[in-house]
Amino acid sequence: MPNHAMGSDPRTVPGSDPNQRPNQRIGVLISGRGSNLQAIIDAVRAGRITADLAVVISNNPEAPGLAKAREAEIETLVLDHRGKAREDYDRILVAELKKRGVTLVCLAGFMRLLSPVFVDAFQNAILNIHPSLLPSFPGTNAQYQAWQHGVKWTGVTVHLVSAELDGGPIVAQVPVPVNEDDDADALAARILEKEHELYPMAIQFVLGHQWRLEGRRVVRK
């Protein structure tokens, strides 16, 4: 069974401090339904994430997640990427996030590869969640890839974002078994449940600043 990057119990986050930096502000980027966005909203409301949700930005004006943000009275912004060069679009994103004082960017189903322009503007301050145990099955349809390959374990990874697709340092992982009677949809549903648990905990861990990078490894201070 794979190890958990945040300790032997995936429900705990060693090194997090509930009294830390109250002025930290999160910006969330979405493209679709926003289920992980909702998990973040719920965690902020419950005090499990000690930061303000500053803005939710989508490149898709039809993203259902926008309604979730508006219902929670969070500022939303639609920035359509169509017709813009990738780096030009990323400069606009960076400007809007900086304008709102965002200190940590969380990708929640944001279906675009970020350029070095964006990554350099928020060095080691961008998180993404991926439905596999990276580095296995990067890219799209990771749940189906795992099921199709016949692996016995897959899972969820939260990682810092680099310019490489799903290639940044791993912050946290939790395993999910692949059952004999699973189809790809059943497996994906169980993975999603773990995403909603792990992402808020990983966000809080990163906000705590009780970690450092050693090469590609995220380690506690």
C-alpha positions as CSV (number, residue, x, y, z in Angstrom):
1,M,0.0,0.0,0.0
2,P,1.4,3.5,-0.8
3,N,2.5,5.7,2.0
4,H,0.6,8.9,2.8
5,A,2.7,12.0,2.3
6,M,1.2,13.7,5.3
7,G,1.6,10.8,7.8
8,S,0.3,7.4,8.4
9,D,-3.3,8.6,8.9
10,P,-4.6,10.4,5.8
11,R,-7.2,12.2,8.0
12,T,-4.5,14.1,9.9
13,V,-2.2,16.9,8.7
14,P,1.0,17.0,10.8
15,G,2.5,20.5,11.1
16,S,-0.7,22.5,10.5
17,D,-1.4,25.4,12.9
18,P,-5.0,26.5,13.5
19,N,-3.8,29.9,14.7
20,Q,-1.7,30.8,11.6
21,R,-1.7,33.8,9.4
22,P,-5.3,35.0,9.3
23,N,-4.6,37.3,6.4
24,Q,-4.0,34.5,3.9
25,R,-6.3,34.6,0.8
26,I,-7.1,31.7,-1.5
27,G,-8.0,32.0,-5.2
28,V,-9.7,29.0,-6.8
29,L,-9.6,28.3,-10.5
30,I,-12.3,26.1,-12.0
31,S,-13.6,24.9,-15.4
32,G,-16.5,22.6,-14.5
33,R,-18.8,21.4,-11.8
34,G,-16.8,22.6,-8.8
35,S,-17.2,19.7,-6.4
36,N,-13.7,20.2,-4.9
37,L,-14.5,23.9,-4.8
38,Q,-17.5,23.1,-2.6
39,A,-15.3,21.0,-0.3
40,I,-13.0,24.0,0.1
41,I,-15.9,26.3,0.8
42,D,-17.3,23.9,3.4
43,A,-13.8,23.6,5.0
44,V,-13.4,27.4,5.2
45,R,-16.8,27.8,6.8
46,A,-16.0,25.1,9.3
47,G,-12.7,26.6,10.3
48,R,-10.7,23.6,8.9
49,I,-9.0,26.0,6.5
50,T,-7.9,29.2,8.1
51,A,-7.9,31.6,5.2
52,D,-10.3,33.8,3.2
53,L,-11.7,32.7,-0.1
54,A,-10.9,35.8,-2.1
55,V,-12.2,34.8,-5.6
56,V,-13.3,32.0,-7.8
57,I,-12.2,32.3,-11.5
58,S,-13.4,30.2,-14.4
59,N,-12.3,30.1,-18.0
60,N,-15.7,28.6,-18.8
61,P,-18.7,30.9,-18.5
62,E,-21.0,27.9,-18.2
63,A,-19.1,26.2,-15.3
64,P,-21.6,25.0,-12.7
65,G,-19.1,25.7,-10.0
66,L,-19.7,29.4,-10.5
67,A,-23.1,29.0,-9.0
68,K,-21.7,27.3,-5.9
69,A,-19.3,30.3,-5.4
70,R,-22.1,32.8,-5.8
71,E,-24.4,30.9,-3.4
72,A,-21.5,31.2,-0.9
73,E,-21.2,34.9,-1.6
74,I,-17.7,34.6,-3.0
75,E,-16.6,36.9,-5.8
76,T,-16.6,35.2,-9.2
77,L,-14.9,36.1,-12.3
78,V,-15.1,34.6,-15.8
79,L,-12.0,35.0,-18.0
80,D,-12.5,33.2,-21.3
81,H,-9.3,31.9,-22.7
82,R,-10.5,31.6,-26.2
83,G,-8.6,33.8,-28.7
84,K,-5.8,34.5,-26.3
85,A,-2.2,33.1,-26.4
86,R,-1.5,30.9,-23.3
87,E,1.0,33.3,-21.7
88,D,-1.2,36.4,-22.4
89,Y,-4.1,34.7,-20.7
90,D,-2.0,33.7,-17.8
91,R,-0.8,37.3,-17.3
92,I,-4.4,38.3,-17.1
93,L,-5.1,35.6,-14.5
94,V,-2.0,36.6,-12.4
95,A,-3.1,40.3,-12.5
96,E,-6.6,39.5,-11.3
97,L,-5.4,37.2,-8.5
98,K,-2.7,39.7,-7.3
99,K,-5.2,42.5,-7.4
100,R,-7.2,40.5,-4.8
101,G,-4.2,39.8,-2.6
102,V,-4.3,36.0,-3.3
103,T,-1.4,34.1,-1.5
104,L,-2.4,30.6,-2.5
105,V,-3.9,29.4,-5.8
106,C,-6.0,26.2,-5.7
107,L,-6.8,24.4,-9.0
108,A,-10.2,22.6,-8.7
109,G,-10.9,21.1,-12.1
110,F,-9.2,23.9,-14.0
111,M,-8.7,22.3,-17.4
112,R,-5.7,24.3,-18.6
113,L,-1.9,23.7,-18.4
114,L,-0.4,26.8,-16.7
115,S,2.6,28.4,-18.4
116,P,5.8,29.5,-16.7
117,V,4.4,33.0,-16.6
118,F,1.8,31.9,-14.0
119,V,4.0,29.4,-12.2
120,D,6.8,31.9,-11.7
121,A,4.3,34.5,-10.3
122,F,3.1,32.1,-7.6
123,Q,6.2,30.0,-6.9
124,N,5.4,27.0,-4.6
125,A,2.0,28.6,-4.0
126,I,-0.2,26.7,-6.5
127,L,-1.9,23.5,-5.6
128,N,-3.7,20.9,-7.8
129,I,-5.5,17.7,-7.0
130,H,-5.3,14.7,-9.3
131,P,-7.3,11.5,-9.2
132,S,-4.3,9.0,-9.2
133,L,-1.2,8.2,-7.2
134,L,1.2,10.3,-9.2
135,P,3.5,9.9,-11.0
136,S,1.2,7.1,-12.2
137,F,-1.5,8.1,-14.7
138,P,-1.0,11.8,-15.2
139,G,-3.2,13.8,-17.5
140,T,-6.9,13.3,-18.2
141,N,-9.1,10.3,-17.5
142,A,-6.7,9.1,-14.8
143,Q,-9.5,7.0,-13.1
144,Y,-10.2,5.2,-16.4
145,Q,-6.4,4.7,-17.0
146,A,-6.1,3.0,-13.6
147,W,-9.1,0.8,-14.1
148,Q,-8.0,-0.1,-17.7
149,H,-4.5,-1.1,-16.6
150,G,-5.9,-3.4,-13.9
151,V,-4.0,-1.9,-11.0
152,K,-5.1,-3.0,-7.5
153,W,-4.5,0.4,-5.9
154,T,-4.9,3.9,-7.2
155,G,-5.8,7.1,-5.3
156,V,-5.6,10.8,-5.0
157,T,-2.6,13.2,-5.1
158,V,-2.3,16.9,-4.1
159,H,0.8,18.5,-5.5
160,L,2.5,21.8,-6.0
161,V,2.1,22.9,-9.6
162,S,5.0,23.3,-11.9
163,A,5.1,24.0,-15.7
164,E,5.2,20.2,-16.2
165,L,1.8,18.5,-16.5
166,D,1.0,16.9,-13.1
167,G,4.7,16.9,-12.4
168,G,5.2,19.2,-9.3
169,P,6.3,18.1,-5.8
170,I,3.8,15.8,-4.0
171,V,2.2,17.3,-0.9
172,A,-0.2,14.5,0.1
173,Q,-1.6,11.2,-1.2
174,V,-4.2,8.8,-0.1
175,P,-4.8,5.3,-1.7
176,V,-8.0,4.0,-3.0
177,P,-8.4,0.2,-3.7
178,V,-9.6,-1.0,-7.1
179,N,-12.3,-3.6,-6.4
180,E,-12.9,-6.6,-8.6
181,D,-16.4,-5.6,-9.4
182,D,-15.5,-1.9,-10.1
183,D,-16.2,-0.3,-13.4
184,A,-14.5,3.0,-14.2
185,D,-17.5,5.1,-13.0
186,A,-17.7,3.4,-9.6
187,L,-14.0,3.8,-9.1
188,A,-14.1,7.4,-10.1
189,A,-16.9,8.1,-7.6
190,R,-14.9,6.6,-4.7
191,I,-11.8,8.5,-5.7
192,L,-13.9,11.7,-5.7
193,E,-15.0,11.1,-2.2
194,K,-11.3,11.0,-1.1
195,E,-10.5,14.1,-3.1
196,H,-13.1,16.0,-1.0
197,E,-11.4,14.8,2.2
198,L,-7.8,15.2,1.2
199,Y,-7.8,18.6,-0.6
200,P,-8.9,20.8,2.3
201,M,-6.4,19.1,4.6
202,A,-3.6,19.5,2.2
203,I,-4.5,23.2,1.7
204,Q,-4.4,23.8,5.4
205,F,-1.0,22.0,5.6
206,V,0.5,24.2,3.0
207,L,-1.0,27.4,4.6
208,G,0.8,26.4,7.8
209,H,4.2,26.9,6.3
210,Q,5.6,24.1,8.4
211,W,7.2,22.5,5.4
212,R,10.1,22.9,3.0
213,L,11.2,21.5,-0.3
214,E,14.2,19.2,-0.5
215,G,14.6,18.6,-4.2
216,R,11.3,17.3,-5.3
217,R,10.3,16.2,-1.7
218,V,7.9,18.2,0.5
219,V,9.0,17.6,4.1
220,R,7.9,18.9,7.4
221,K,10.1,21.4,9.2
